[in-house]
Amino acid sequence: MDKKLFSLICAITCSLIWGSAFIAQDMGMDYNGPLTFTAGRLFLGFLTLLPFLIIFEKRKIADSNLTLKNISLNLFFIGFLLAAGNALQQYALLYTDVANTAVFTIFYVLIVPFVSYLFFSKNIHWSVWPCVIICFIGGFLLTDLNNVTVRIGDSIAVFNAFFWAFHIVFISRFLRKFNHPITIAALQCLIGAVIAFIPALFFEQVSFGNLLLDGKEMLYAGILSSGVAFLLQIYSQQNLSPAPVAIIFSLEGVFASIFGWLILSQFLGFIKISGIILIVIAVIFSQLAPIYDKKKYGRN
């Protein structure tokens, strides 16, 4: 199979799993706080990937010239971004619904070019600016301005998008010097779990019994959304650059809205559907316009 096609399939499958996992994330905090749920799901993701790491990549890593010192800082930073992104997503779900959290999270598709420019001096295409305006209009349509609590949740979800943007960009950078997807996926989950667990001990009531009460939701979010999906994310970024892959990942917002409507009865009225459509149009246009310019005019 063609490598880019394989990465494309991985990215779409990853988006579907992430979108459906918003339901488990929303339902999985009846007995556990956001930090506890984040730590639990990420640790389950690590346990899911650990056997595959040992079987398929342990020997390759041992034979490579890279030492733990060369990769530890990168892994810690990626693990921190993962923990922060997941925890903020959980906090957002406490105040707003699945559709809003998912759609505002996919703002990362517009943030990725800015992160690439600020840290790696890559030019920003002109199409970004109208897309930002369209996204804000879409966000206005999605937000219930009469409900302060909902606005807090939406704001957290927007802030959360910055962590996912950095995560996408730095995963691509890290893969250039450490091309071991299973190891990256597994260790980022372990590091993220530890980072989330430490503050959970101080701010939340952590108990094994409570973890079991939200067990089904945590298993789904842990095994599929953390273990399988984060591995699919890294496989997709092996052959797709950050900006194009971000638009595919943004489909998680569409999937999450659909699942929230079907499973949680979080009804999407005409205005909210219009907001979702506008945001999807914006993120798609932000990626297609540069490709069109390059083919027609030979410019970036």
N, C-alpha and C positions, 0 to 999 in steps of 0.2 A: 504494500500500500504506500502511496505517496506520503512523504513525511508531513507536508503541509495539510493534506487532507486528514491525516491521522490527528494532527493537532487541532484542526477545526472540529472534528467529531468530539474530541476530548473537551474542548471549550464549551460546546453546546450542551453536552451531557453534564458537565460541571455546573452550568447555569441552571439547568433543570433541577438538579439535586439541591443547589443552594436555594432556589426559589421555593421548592417544596419544604425545605427545612425551616423556613420562617414560621410555618405552622407549628412544628415541634418546638421551636424556640419560644413562641408565644404561649403555648400550652404548658411548657416545661418549667414555669416559675411559680407554680401553685405552692410549693413547699421549699423552694430554694431561691436564693437571691441571684442577681445577675452575675456576680463574680464567681459564685459557687458553681452555677450552671456552666459558665465559660470554662472554668478549670476542669470540671468533670468531663465535658464534651471533648476538650482538647486532649486530655489524658487518654480517653478512650480512642481518639484518633491515633495517638502514638502507639497504643497497644495493638491496634488494627494493623498498622504498617510495620511494626517491629519484626515480625517473622519474615516479611518480604525483604526488609533491609538486610537481615542476616543471610538469607538464602541468595539474593541476587546482587547485592552491592558491597557486602562486607569485605570480600576478597579484593574487589576492584579498588576500594579505598585504601586497603592495606598496601597494594602495589603502587599506588600513586605517590607522588613526591610531596604532596601537600600535608602539612602537619596540622594538628588541632589549633595551634596558634594562628595559622593562616586563615582559618575559616570560622573560628569561634566568635569573633566580633560581628561578622556578617550574620551568623546564625542567631546570635543574641538580638541583634537589631530587628531582624525579620520576625523572630519570635515575639518581641515586644509589640511590633506593629500588629501582629496577628491577635495577640491577647487584647490590646486596646480596641481594635476594630470589632472583635466579637463582643467584648464587654459593653461597649457603647451601643452596639446593636441591641443587646438585651435591655439596657436601660431605656432606649427609645421605645421598645415594645411595651414598657410599663405605662407609657403615657399616650401612645398613639397606636393606630391599627397596623396590621401587616402590610397593607398596600402602601401607606405613607412611608413606613420605615424602609421598605424595599425600594420604592421609587426614589426617595431622597438619597439612599445609599448609592444608587447608580450614578450620582453626580460625579463619582470618581472618574467617569469616562471623559469628563471635561477638565478635571484637575490634572490627570496624567500628563497632558502636554505641558502644563505649567511647571510641574515637578521636573520633567525632562529638561525644560529650558533653564530653570534656575540652577539645577545641579549639574547638568551636562551640556549646557549652552546650545540646545537644539532650538531652531527657529519655531515660532508659533504661527501656524497657518491663519490667514485672515478669517476663515470660516468659524473659528472658535468664538469670536465676539458675538455675532448674531445668535449662535447656539446658546451662549450664556444667557442672553436676553430671553430667548424662547423658553429656556429651562426655568427661569425665574417666573415667567408668566404661568407655565405649567405648575410650578410649585405653589403659586398663589391660588390657582384653581383647586389644588388638592388640599389646601389648608383651611380648616374651619376657624375663621378669624374671631368667632364669638367664643371659642373654647381655648382658654389660656393653657390648660393642661396639654391639649393636643399640640399647640404651638411649641411647647417645651420639648415634646417628643420629636417633632419635626426638626427642631434646631439641633438636637442631639444627633439625629440621623444624618444631617448635613455635615456636622463636624466629624462624624464617624467616617464619612466618605474620604476625607483627607488621609486617614490612616490606610484605607484600602488602596488609594492611589499610590502612596509611597510603597506599599507592599508589592503592588504589581510591577512598579518600575525597578525596585531593588531585587526582586526575584529574577527578572530578566538580566540584570547586571551580574548577579551572583552566579547564574548558570553559565556565564562565559568562562569562569575560572574553576567552577566546581560543578561539573555536569553529571550530578548523581541525584536524579529527581526523588527517588524513594527516601534517600537519606535526608535531603532537605525537608521534604514533607513531614517525615517522622520527627526529626529533631526540632523543627519549628513548633510542632504541636506540643512536644515535651516542655520546651522552654516557655512557650506561651501558657501552658497549664500551671507551671510553677509561679510565673509572674502574676497570674490571676488569683492563685490560691493564697498567696501571702496576705494581700489586703483583705481577702474574704474571711480569713481567720479573725481579723480585728473588727470588721464592719458587719459581718453576717453570722448567722447561726449555722455553722457547718456541722452536719451529722450524717453518718452513713445511712441512718434510717430515712432521713429526708431525701437523700439521693435516690434511694430505692423507690420512694413514692412517686418521683418524677422519672422513674427508670426507663419507661418506654420512649418517652420523648428524648431523653438524654442519649439513649442507645442510637436512635435514628440520627440525631444531630452529631453524635460522636463518631459512629462507624461510617455512615454515609457522607454527611456534610463535612466533617473534619478529616477523617481518614481518606476515603475514596475521592471526594471532590477536590480536596487540596492537592492530592497527587495528580489528578486530572488537570488541575490548573497549571501545575509545573510542567507536565508533559505538553500542554498546549503552548506554553511560553518558550518551549525549546525551539520551535520553528516559526512562531508568530511574534512580531515586535509588540511592545506594550500598547501602543495606541489602537491598532486593529483588534488585538485580543480583548481590549477593554470594552469595545462596542459589543462583542459577542457575550462577554460576561454580564453586560447590562441587561440582557434578556432575563436575568434572575428577577428583576423588578416586575416584568410582565408575568412570569410564571408565578411569583409570589402573590400578585394581585388576583390572579385567576384562582389559585388554590385557596386564598383567604375568602374569596367570594363563595366558592363551592363548599368548603369544609367548615369555615367559621361563621358563615352568613354575614360577613362584613361587606354589606351591600355597596356597590359602586354606582352612584348616580351618574347622570349624564355629564355633570360638571366635572366630577372626578375622573371619569373616563376620558373626557376631553383633555384634562391636565396630563394624564398618563400618555395619551397619544402625542401631545405636543413635546413632552420630554423625550419620548422614543424617537420622534422625528428629528429632534435636535441632536441627539447622540449619534443617530445614523448619519445625518448630514455632516456632522463634524468629522466623520471618518471617510465618507465617500467623496466629499469635495476635494481634499488633497489628492486623492487617487485620480479623479477626473482631470484636475489641472495638470498633473504630471503626465498623463497620457496625451492630452490635447495640446498643451503648451510646452511640455518638457521642463516644467518648473515645480518646485516644492511649495 
